[in-house]
Amino acid sequence: MTAQQAKQVVKNALYRTIGETSTTLRLSPNGNRTLRVLMYHKVNDIPDNPTTVPVAHFDDQLAQLDELGYEVVDLDAVLDHYTLGAPLPDRAALITFDDGYRDTLENAMPVLQKYGYKAVIFVPVAYMEDATPLPHESLLVERGVRNPTLDWGLMRELDAGGVRVESHGIAHRPLAEVSLDEAVREIGVSKLKLEEQLGRPVRAYAYVKGSEAHFHPVHESILKQAGYEIAFTSISRSNGAETNPFRLGRYNVEPYPARTFELVLAGACDLISLKDTVAGTHARRLFNQALGTSTSREGR
């Protein structure tokens, strides 16, 4: 068993334990949760490839959404909910992808179209302009594993096919790790470049890495000033009508067994959001380094 496989086994067991315990003790969020947002990265069958969900597993998860009674909505419905107060359907779910990987077009979009689901992809615009691997892909490239990103033409094809393109900054850098001037540029220039390529307004942003350690309130203010209307974190939680629209939570989706996926969607595993606090982020980095599963020399 590889280190990455061992990590996945540990995570699956941890989520299942937290979820079943929360369900037994009735600790899951109550009925005021109006939106679950799912966060994917890669959808492919390359083995030992972090943040990847195999294609067949992705298909099974989309089928399970319907079986469990969730209704997949598009970004417009979410925008209307948080800007106009429009209601969402019961058990609404939004499907998102981060980082602009090409396999979203090649592998994920056909499965989404099979079920008639819309989705959103957040892209770092610098990686639409050349074939340089994303920063956290560097060690994988050294091992011969390549996860190419979209180019502008493929990005527009994906957008036309029902996977709406929105902003993930320029160079895949957490806003908290750059100067304020650079953060303004990441937020504003990425929006302008995407709007030029897409010919429409860009209204949503996803924070890079997206835990509480990776952005600050000042960045929310900059996003508002730049004309964004909502922003997505990577904090593991569902959202209510009262949730700050610039701090929307998302569930990171992995190759979970069906029961674990069900518990995550139900909010039974929301205690895991402790990993997304500042202290939890540092602890997670040390855990990855100890297991040898960091995806870059700096860790994630």
N, C-alpha and C positions, 0 to 999 in steps of 0.2 A: 504494500500500500504506500502510495506517495504521500509526501507531507500535505499536499493540497487535498488529497482524498481524506486523509486523517482529519484535517481541519473541518471538512464538510460533515463528516460523521459526528464530530464533537458538536458542531453548530446545530445540526438536525436534532440531536439528542437534547441539547439545551433548550431549543425552541419548544420541542414537544413537551418537555418537563414543565417549563414555565406555563405553556398554554393549557395543559391538562390540569395543573394545580389551580390556575386562575379560574378555569371553568368550574371546577369542583367547589371552590370557595366563593364563586359568583363575584369575582373581581374584575370581570371584563367591563369595558365602557358601557354606559347605558344607551338608550335609544336616541340621544340627541346627536349622535355621529351621523353626518349626512354624506360623507365622501371618503372612500378609500382610494388612495393613489398607489399604483404598483410601479416600481422602478426596476427596469431591466437594463442590462448593459449589452452583452453579447448573446446571440442565439446561433450556435453552431455546434458541430460535433467534433471539434478539435479536442483531443484528450488533455487532461491536466492543464486546463486553460482557465485561470481565475475569472470570476464574475461572469461565467458562461452558463446558460441553460441550454441543454441539448434540444434539437429541433422537435423531436417527438415529445419530449417533456413539456416544452412550451405549448404544443398543441393540446396536450392533456390538461394543462392548467387553464387554457382558454375555455376548453369544454367544461371544466369544473366550475368556472365562474357562472355559467348558465345553470348548471345543475344545482348550485347552491343558492340560486335566486338573485344573483347580482345582475345589475343592469349597467352595461358599459356605456359611458357617455363620452362625448367629444369635448375638446377644450372650450368651445364656445359656450356649452352648457355650464361649465365650471366658471368661466368668466362672467356669465350672466348672473350666476348665483352670488358671486362675491362683489360684483359691481352694481348690480341692479336689484338684488334680493330675490331673483327668480328661483322658484323651488327646483330641487333636483328630485329625480325619482327615488323611491325607496331603495336602499342598498346600492347606491350609485358607486361605480368604480371607473377610474380613469387609468389607462395604460400609458406608461411613459418609458422612454429609452434615453440613456445618457451617452454622450461621447461621440456620436456620429459614426458608429461602425457600419461598414458596408454590408455586413450580414443582416442588418435590419431590413435592408432592401431585398437581399437575395433569399433570406430564410424566414424572417419574421413577417414581412408584408404578405406573402401568399397565405400564411396561416391566419393572419388577421382578416384578410379578404374572405377566406373560407367561412368565417363566423360572422362576417359583416360588421366587424369592429373597427372603429377609428382609434388612433393613438397619437401620441406626441413624441417627437425626438428633439433633444436639446444638444446642439452641436457647438464645439469650439471652432470659430471660423478660421483660425490659422491653419487648421488641419484639413480644411476643405481646399486649400490652395496649393498644397504639396503633399508628397507621400511620406513625409517624416512620421515615424511612429509616435503615438502619444507618450508623454513622459513615463507613465507607469507601465508601459509596454517594453521598456528597455531590456530588462532581464529576460523576458520571454523571447525577444528578437535574438538575443545571444544564444538561446537554446533552439533557434530555428522555428519558433512559433510566431506567425505573423497574423495580426488582426487588422487588416487595412481599413481606413476610414473612407467615407464618401468623398467625391469631388463635387464641384458646384453642379455639374449636369446631373449626376446621380442624386444629389440632394433635391433638386427640383423634381426629378422623377418620383422620388419617395413622397414628396409633399403632394404631388398631383394624385398619388395612389392612395391617399387617405391617412398617411402618417405625417402630421403637421410639424413643420420645422420651426423651432423657437431657439432662444439663445442660451448658450452655456459659456459665454465669454469669448475671449480670443485665444489664449494660449494654455487653457486648462490649468489655471493657477487659482488657488483659493484666495478670495479677496482679503482675508485676514493676513495673508503672507506677503502682500505687496503694499507699496506706498499708496496713500490716498489718491494721488494723481494717477497712478497706474490702475487703481480700482475704477476710477471714473472712466478711464479709457477702455478697460475691459467691458464695462457695462454699456457705455454709450456707443463706441465704435462697432462693437459686435452687432448691436441693434441696427445701426445704419447700413452695415455691409449686408446683413441678411435682408433687410427691406429692399435694398438695391437689387439683390439677386432674385427675390421672390415677388417683388412688385406689390407688396401688401404690408400692412403694419405688423410688427412683431410685438406681442403683448405680454409674453411670459418669459421668465428667466429661471434657470435652475442653478443654485449655488454649487460650485465645484467642491467635491467631497461632502459639503453640506451639513456637517455636524455643528453643534453650537460653538466649537472651536474655530470654525472656518469662515465665519462672517460675523459682523457686528451691526448694531442698530444704525450706525451711520451709513452702512451699505444699503439698508432698506430705504433710507431717505434718498440716496443717490438714484436708486432704481425708480422711485416715484418721480423724481425730477426728470429722469431720462424718458419717462412716458410709459414704463411698464405698469401693468395693472395687477399682476400676481407674481409670486415667486415661490419656488419649491425647494425645500430642504431635503436632507436625507435622514431626518429624524423619524424613527419608527413609531408612527402613531396615525390614527385616523383623524378626520377633520369634521368640525361642526360649523354651523352657520356663523358662530361667533369667533371662529379661528382667525387670527391675523392673516390676511391674504398674502402677506409677504413672508410668512413662515409656515407654509403648508407642509404637513408631514407626508412622508412616503414610506411604503414598505419595500425594502430591498428584497427582490425575489430571486431565489436560488433554486437548485434542483431538489426542492422539498418533496418528501412523500405527501400523498394526497391529504392525509389527516393533518399534517403540520401546516400545509397550505391553507386548509380550512380554518385552523386555529389562528393563524396570522391574520387572515381576512376578518375574522370575527373580533379582532382586537384583544384576544386572549393572551397574546405574547407582547403586549405593549410595554411591559416592564423592561423589556430588552432595550428600550430607548435610553436607559442609563448609560449604554455604551456610546451614545451620541452627545453626552455632556462633555465638558472640557476635560474633566478627569478621566472619563470613560474613553475618550479618544486617545489619550496618552497610554492608557492601559492596553487598549486594543493594538496600538502600534508595537508595544513591547511583546504582546502575545504573538503577533505575526512574526516578529523577529526571532522569537524563541523557537517557533515552529519552522522557521525558514520559508515562510510563505509570503513575505513582502514582495510586492510586484515591482519595486524600484529600489535603488540603493538607499534612498531616504526613508522607505516605508510609506504606507498609505494611511 
